[in-house]
Amino acid sequence: MTSWQTPQARHDGKAAAKGVKIRVYWDGFEERTVNLKREQDLTVVRTFLARFGLTFDAAVEYTVALYRDELIVASGSLAGEVLRNIAVEPSLQGEGLTAAVVSHLMREAARRDRFHYFIYTKPTAAHLFSGLGFNEIARAEPYAALLESGIGSISDHCRDLTEATRRLPPGPRASLVVNCNPFTLGHQAVIAKAAAENAAVVVMVVEEDSSLFPFEARIRLVREGLKDIDNVLVLPGGKYVISAATFPGYFTRGEDTVQAQTRLDAAVFAGYIAPALAVTRRYVGEEPYCAVTESYNQALLEILPPKGIEVVIMPRIMVDGAAISASRVRELIRQDDWAEIRRLVPQGTYDYLRSREALPVIDAIRQSQSRH
């Protein structure tokens, strides 16, 4: 068994010139930080990860690799709280390399003031990380398992959700998970209908800041647009609802990516979020255009009803024969058609869009064709 307890730093002139830090371990293993700005180094990591069906993308902040005889034998990366792309040469598995990579990434995360960690792996390998102190949250067979460790847990998060919803009216309770990029009259009408059909409704706004409209603006506009509906509570989605944690797009490829991320998120909602919120219904919008959203709806239909959670698919709200959608609003912004935008959004959203605060967002929309 390889010892990883007392690494010895080595000075290497060529490595230093490339901005690479190296530590020497027993049996000739070297731990190197990867220069993410050097394409040659990235190609080595990409080629290694491809052998394990893993991809490497720009979301990575930090990467460590272990070498032996100048050949890469293990690697792992950090992206936010996610420890990702952890792979070890099969012939060296059981030699402590996985523990070395994970420990290094956790130390780097702590150096960045992050003390909670997620890991993805194949379900068949989940037990390896359980042995390193990670607790499994959910899995989507046969694609991926999600584990966590560190300060805070999904149990803590669920206790906070239960406390936040404690004062809602008694009776049947529903939930919606929305991005609202931005909040439209369509969102408002669907949520109002859910509120009329249930004693209380919890609206969770996706907190991941990967949309053109920043989270703080999105949740503010949702709250503004729903302020007159007394039995609706708007909450941040947090790290366990449609986040970098529950949507591991990098982990698998093609259709497997969609299957993994939608089913993993649905499993987390069914097993933890819904019970914490005490909801028995989840409302989703009809989705004829986006394949990922349609697959997500199908995952919810498969996973939630067996857990006692009804899935209600709401038809899109139409204006003059066209569906109201956030993507339509963004396209109208690109066309500078403010008269039509006014017909599709609540007054609060319109006022924000016309404010100085929104100027950077408007500029970003005009320069982008992103759906998000």
C-alpha positions, 0 to 999 in steps of 0.5 A: 500500500502506498503511503501518502502521509508525508509528501516531499516538495521537489523543485523542478525548473521546467515545471516551475516555468510552466506554473506547475507545483510538484510533490514527490510521494513514495514509489515515485508518484508525483502530484502536480497541479495542472496549468489550466491555461496551457493547452498541452497540459489540458490535452493530457488530462482530456485524453486520460479522462476520455478512457473513463468516459469523462469529459473536461470543460471550462467550468473546472477551476482547479485540477490535480494529476498524479504521475508515475514515470512521466505518465498520468495515472490519476486525476481530479478537478474542483468546480465550486463545491463539486469534486469531479472527474476523479479517475485512477489508472485501473492497474493502480486502483487500491493503491491509495491514489483515489484518497490522495486525489480527493484529499488534495481537492478537499484541501484546495477547496478549504483554502478557498473557504469551501467546506462542503463537497459533492462527488459524482461517480458511477453507482458501482463505485459509490462504495469507494467514496463512502469509505472516504467519509462521503454519504450517498444522497441519491443515484440514477441507475445505471448512470450516476450516484451523488455523494456529499461530505463536509460541513452541512448536509442535505438533512440540514437543508431539509430542516431549514426548508421545513422551518421556512414553510412552518407558517403556511396554511394547513392542507394540500400543498404543492411545489413548483421549481422555476428558473424565470429568466425572466418572470413572465405573465405565463409563470404568474398565471400557472402559479396562481392556478396552483395556488387556487387548487391547493392550500399552499404553494412553495415556489423554488427559484433555481439558484444556480447562476448560469442564466442570463438574468442573475439569481438575485434579480430573478427571485426578486421579480418572482416575489414581486409578481406573486406578492398578492397571492397570500398562500404562496411562499417563494424560496431559493432553490439551494444546492439540491434543486437543479444545480451543479450538484444535481445536474452533472452534465459533464459526467456522462455523454449524449442521451446518458447525460440527459437521463443521468441529470434529470433522474438524479434531480428527480430522485433528490426531490422525491426523497428529500425536498418534497417530504421536507416541504410536505408537498404532495403535488409538483406542477411543471410546465408543458414543454414542446420545444426543449428536449432536456426539459421534456426529459425532466418532466418524464423523469418526474412522472416516473419517479414522483408518483410512486413516492405519493407525489402527483405531477401536474403538467400545465399547458402554456399560457397563450397570447394571440396564439403564441405561448408566453415564454421567457425565451420569447421575451429574450428574443423580443429584447434582441429585437428591441420590441418593448411594446410586445414585451409589455404584453408578456410580463408583469409590471415589476418585470417590465420596470426592471427591464427598463431600469439602469440596473438591467442594462448589463443583462440587456447587453448580455442578451443581445450578444447571446443566443443562449436558451438560458 
